[in-house]
Amino acid sequence: MPSSLELGLDTFGDVTRLADGSMVSHAQVLRDVVDQAVLADETGVDFIGLGEHHRPDFAISSPEMVLAAIAGRTKRILLGSAVTILSSDDPVRVFQRFSTLNAVSNGRAEAHLGRGSFIESFPLFGYDLKDYEKLFDEKLDLFAALLTNEKVSWRGSVRTPLQNQGVYPSIEQGRLKAWIGIGGNPESVLRAVHYNLPLMIAIIGGAPERFKPLAELYARAHEKAGTQPPGLGIHSHGHVGETDEAARERYWPAYKAMRDRIGAERGWPPAARGDFDREIESGSLYIGSPETVARKIARTVRLFGLSRFDMKYSSGPLSHSAMMNCIELYGRKVVPLVRDMLAA
């Protein structure tokens, strides 16, 4: 087990509904996300992650901007993306945005880098999907070079080269923390090892045990390289209520709405309640009372030897008030319960 465990929360700024069924504006969702992060900070949550998307159903397209607003209203919570789509961005600008966030938050910024599970950013920013692999490989290579906090010389095929170029603002102390976020690709695990970066595995369905080989590959590759793994995390969906039944009944309609909307785009069948309940019982939905959710998180932490567990608490049109209640229970009850269970 790692010497310390961080327990975090993630959101994509899912567009929610009001009591009358009308959709909340993107602007209000963003203001709500800031309030949610402030509550997470106050209740003892270690990390808040904001996902980058370019779709009408998610309000956050620039995580760093929202995180900067959060930084001004919080004191201790770590601030990161979940994830930044590096393939369709410029690594220099990504580094500058996070180094700026790191400065204004007194060293609390983290960049979580990935290829994303949606493709809208590619046509939006003028990239060809046929270059999907090459874009991520080369841009990650440049970003890793920037993490040295020294002048950079770099050459690739996806952007102009750099020759002994300084990139500012520099990191005040140490280096910017950056994670590699993956969905299940072994090659991405090896990328994280190659650059000696912590690994975040997104498990959004199925038993966590199915993903254990990725963690084992990460450990073996580090052992072969003669390095120590800098961190291993899991990101999964969940919701905390006063009781198991209350949590399920509150979360299910929003979960089905989100799942069916995305499923219609990808050819999935409509979500069935039986599948939802089975995913809670034996899969990767962390839903229930504080005690139930804490037990499941503690089991996953032990299974993988995690240094970080992040729960995505937003889900489609789930209301702001429901999410605030979930955050309150997660920070004040789940987090200490998990720590107590692991200590025992």
N, C-alpha and C positions, 0 to 999 in steps of 0.2 A: 504494500500500500504506500502511496505517496505520503510524505511527511505533512502535507497540507492539502486540503480539498477546497476548491472554490465552487459555489453553487450559484448559478446565474439564471437569467431569464432572457428570452429572445422574442422579438415581434417583427413582423413585416409591415406594421401599420395597416393591418387589414381594415377595409372600409366597413364600418359598423352601421347599425340601424337604430333609429329612435323608437320610442314606445309605440308611435303610430305607424311604424313600418317603413317610414321614409329613410332614405340613405343619408348618412352624415357626410358633410362636405370633406374633401381632402384636407382643407385648411384646418377644420376642427379636429379631424383625426390626428393631425400632426401635433396640435396643441394638447390633445388628450394623451398622446404618447409621452410628451414631456412630463405631464403630471404623473403618469404611470411610473416613469423612471424615478421621479422625485420620491414617490412612495416606496419604491424598491430600495432606494438609498436609505430612507428613514427606517425601514424595517429590517435591515441587515443583510439584504441580498448582495452578493459579491460583484456581480457583473450584469450589465445590460447590453444586449446585442440587437442591432437594427439591420434588417435585411434590405438590400437594394433590389428594387423591381421597377419595371416601366410598363405597368398595366393599370387599368382603371380600378381594379379591385384591391390594390395595395397603394398606400399613399406615399411611401418613402422611396424616393428615387435618388436622394442624396443623403445617405446616412450621416456623413460627417457634419453636415449643416445642423441636423437635428441633435446630434450628439454635442455639438458646441453649445446649443441652447440648454441642453441638459447639464453640461459641465458648469454653467453659470449658476445653477440652482441646486447643485449637489456638492457633497464634500468628500466622499470616500469611494463610491461605487466605480468600478472599472468600466470603461466606455469603449465599445467596439462595434464592428459591422458583423453581419451574419447572413450573407457574406458580401464583400465587395467583388463585383464581377470584373476581375482584372483583365480578362480577355478583350473586353470592349472599352477599356479605359487606357489612359497613358500612365505607365508606372511612375514616372517622375511626378506627375500631378497627384497621383494617389499618395505617394510618399509625402509630398508637401502638405496635402490636406491633413494627413494623420500626424505629421510632425508639428503642424500648427495646433491641432487639437491637443496633442500631448503637452504643448507649452501652456495653453490656456487652462488646462485641467490639472496642472502640476504633476504630469507624468502618468496619467491614468488611461492613456489611449492604447488601443490594440487594433491592428488591422487583421481581419480574417479574410483570406483571399481564396476565391474559388472561381469555377466556370459558370456557376448558377444552374438552376433547374429549369429556367425558362430562357427563350432565345430572343425576346423582343429587343434587347439592347443591341444586337448585332445589326439589323437593318437601320435602327434608329441612329446609330453612330457611324454607319457606313462600312461595316465589316462583313466579309463573306463567310458564311457558315462552313464552307469547305476548308477554311483555314483554322477551324475550331481548335485543333490540337496544337498547331504551330503557334498560334497567337498566345495561348496560355503558357506554353513551354518557354518561349523567348521572353515574354513580359515578366514571368516569374524570375527568370535568370537575371534580368535587369533589376527588378525590385530587390532581389537578394543582395545584389552588389551595392545598392543604395543603403542597405541596412548597416554597412560598415561605418557609415557616418563620415566617410572620407571622400575625396575627389574620385570620380568614377570615369573609367574608360571602358566602353562597351560597344560591340558591333553585332548587329543581327539583320534580319530581313524585313521585319515588320514596322520599323521606325528608323529615323535617322540615327547615326552613331553618335556616341559621346566620347570626347577626348579630354581627359583630365579635367572633368567638369564638376564644379561644386554645385550642390543642391541645397537650397535653404528654405526654411530655417532648419538648422541642424538640431539634433537631439541634445538636450541640455546635459543629461546624465545617462550613462549606459547606452543602450540601443532600443529602438522601437520594437515592441513585441509584435510579432506577426505569426499568425497561424495559417495552416493550409486546411481548408474545409473540403471534405470529400463526401460522396454519396455511396461509394462502394467499389471504386476503381483501384486495384492493387498498384497500378503504375503511379497513381497520385500519392499512395503511401510512400513509395520509393523516392518520389520527388521531395516529399517532406524530410525524409532521412538525408537525402543528398545535400539539402540546404540547411540541415540541422534545425528545422522549424517544428514547433508543436503541431499535433494533428488533431483535428476536430472531425469526428465521424457523425454524419447526419443519418439517424435511424428513424424513418418515418413510417415504418410498417414491418411487421414480422417480429419474431422472437429476437431479442438482443443477441442470443447465443449464435445466431447465423453470422454475425459480424465479428465474432471473436477471432477468426483467422486474419482479419485485417490488423488487429491489435498485435497478434502474434508475429505477423510479418514485420510490423513496425519495430518490435523489440528485437527480432532476429537480425534485421538489417542494421540496426544501431550497434548490436553486439559485433557484427562482422566489421563494421566501420570503426570500432573501438571508441564509440561515443555513447553518452548517456542520453536517453530520450528526454527532450526538454519539456514534454507535457503531452498528455492524451486526454481528449474530451469527447463527450457524447452530447449531441443535440437531438431532442425528441419532443413531441407534442404532449401537452398535458393540461390539466385543470384541477384546481383544488376547491372543494366545497365543504360545507359544515359536516356533511355525511356523504357516504358513497353514493347513495341514491340521489341526493340533491345535486351532486357534482355531475352525475351522468345525465340527469334530466335537463339540467341547464345547458350542458355542452352539446348534447346530441343534435338539436335542430341546427345550430350554427355549423357544427362539423359536417352534417349532411349537405347543407347548402354549399359550403366551400368544396367539399369532395365531389359533389355532383357537377358543379360549375367547371372545375378543372378536368374532371373525368370526361365531360362532354367534349372537351377539346382533344383529349388523348385517347378516346375510344374505350373508356372504362364503363362498366355497368353502374347503375345507380347504387349508392351506398345502402346497405341493409343493416337493420338494427342488430341482427344476430352477429354479423361480422364485427360491428363496432364493439359489442360486449365482449367478444372473444379477443379482440385486440387489447382491451383493457385487462382481461384476465391473464393472457399469456403472450401478448405482443408488446408493442412499444407506445401505447397510450398510457400516460401516467395520470390517471383520473381517479378521484375519490376524496375521501376525508384526508386531513393532514397525516394521520397515522398510516393510512393505506398508501398514499403517495410516497411518504418518507421510507416505508419499508421497501417499496419497489425501487426507489432511487438508490438506497443503501445496497440492495442486492446487485444492481447494475455497476455501482462503483466497485464493489468487491470483485465482481466477475471480470472487469477489465483492468482494475488497478488504476482508476481514473484520478486525474488531478483537477478535472473540471466536469461538471454536469450542468447543461443549460436546458431549460424547459421552455418551449415556445408556448406562451400563454394566450396568444391571440388566435382566433379561429373564425375566419369569415365574418359574418354579421354579429358575432357575440358582442354584447353591449359593453360600453365603457365601464359602467357600474359593476357588471359581473367580473370584468378583468381586474378592476381595482380591488374587489373582494378577494379574488384569487391571489393577487399579489400580497395583500395583507396576510392571508393565511400562509402563503408560501414563506414569506420572510419571517413572520413571528412564530410560526409553529413548525413548518416542514424543515426549514434550515436547521434549527437547533435539534429537532428530533433525529435527523440524519446524522448529525455529528455525534449525538449520544449513542445511536445504534452502532456506528462504526467504532466508537471508543470502547464499547462493551464487547 
